[in-house]
Amino acid sequence: MLWLPNPPDGTQVCGGFDGSESSDFTCIKLETIDGHIFTPRYGPDGEPTIWNPEQWGGRIPRAQVRVAWEEICSRYRVERVYCDPGFHDETSWETEIEEWAAEWGDEVFVPWPTNQINRMYPAVRRFESDLRGKVLSHDGCPVTAAHMRNARKLPKPGDKYTLAKPANHLKIDAAVTSVLAHEAACDARAAGWADTGPSIIFLR
């Protein structure tokens, strides 16, 4: 499938962020007000905001993630971003998320731990429903497509489930981040997020 270019500068977006350290990928995904999910590109070479630690000496380049957010926040009108800080240990992204919130607004950068099943389960169900109902479109990002194919439903108590990888080498981080971006966008719409710019049409 064709990997579509990013929407033009000034587009209104919500986002998701899933941070890791040395095993899983770290990802940023964005969603437009009309339901188009995409992987933003940043820097002079237009690199995607999906970082594989194996390509960075075994550790996620946190400084690069910061650079990417700086560019995203200067290019787009960012309404809300749900951020999974990871585990409460030395690999956590809590400090970075607090720094982003201090710079761009704590109503914009919101901690959203994905290990809380009572919030993750309904977010996954809504994402599945909106995909099935063709409420969403996507840019054809190949990494995200692979992570979507890898994702499995892991049963949880109370007839609930969350997303899990079938094996450690089969990553799902871009899929999880897409769910976060969509949940942020849905909550923002429910709170009155309105289109104040020209309508942008995407191929579905």
TAZIHU-V53094 format. One record per pair of residues at least 6 apart in sequence whose C-alpha atoms are under 6 Angstrom apart, sorted by the first residue. I is the first residue (numbers start at 0). J is the second residue. D is the distance in whole Angstrom. If there is no record, write none. Layout:
I/J/D + I/J/D
//
This chain:
0/139/6 + 1/139/6 + 2/138/6 + 2/139/5 + 2/140/6 + 3/138/5 + 8/74/5 + 8/75/6 + 9/74/6 + 9/75/5 + 9/76/6 + 10/75/5 + 10/76/6 + 11/31/6 + 11/76/5 + 12/30/5 + 12/31/4 + 12/77/5 + 13/29/6 + 13/30/5 + 13/77/6 + 13/78/5 + 13/79/5 + 13/80/6 + 13/184/5 + 14/28/6 + 14/29/4 + 14/80/4 + 14/180/4 + 15/27/6 + 15/28/5 + 15/80/5 + 15/81/5 + 15/82/6 + 15/176/5 + 15/179/5 + 15/180/4 + 16/26/6 + 16/27/5 + 16/82/5 + 16/176/6 + 17/25/6 + 17/26/5 + 17/83/5 + 17/176/6 + 18/25/5 + 18/84/6 + 19/25/5 + 20/58/6 + 20/59/5 + 20/90/6 + 21/52/6 + 21/57/6 + 21/58/5 + 24/50/5 + 24/51/5 + 24/172/6 + 25/49/6 + 25/50/5 + 26/48/6 + 26/49/4 + 26/173/6 + 27/48/5 + 28/37/6 + 28/38/5 + 28/177/6 + 29/36/6 + 29/37/5 + 29/180/6 + 30/36/4 + 34/135/5 + 35/135/6 + 35/136/5 + 35/137/5 + 36/137/5 + 37/137/6 + 37/138/5 + 39/47/6 + 39/48/6 + 40/46/5 + 40/47/4 + 40/48/6 + 41/67/6 + 52/58/5 + 52/59/5 + 78/107/6 + 79/107/4 + 80/107/6 + 80/108/5 + 81/109/5 + 81/110/6 + 81/111/5 + 81/179/6 + 81/183/6 + 82/109/6 + 82/110/5 + 82/111/5 + 83/111/5 + 83/112/5 + 84/91/6 + 84/92/5 + 84/93/5 + 85/91/5 + 100/108/5 + 113/119/6 + 120/160/6 + 120/161/6 + 136/203/5 + 143/173/5 + 146/170/6 + 146/171/4 + 146/173/6 + 146/174/6 + 147/174/5 + 149/169/6 + 150/163/6 + 150/164/5 + 150/171/6 + 151/162/6 + 151/163/5 + 152/160/6 + 152/161/6 + 152/162/5 + 153/160/5 + 153/161/5 + 153/162/6 + 153/163/6 + 154/160/4
//
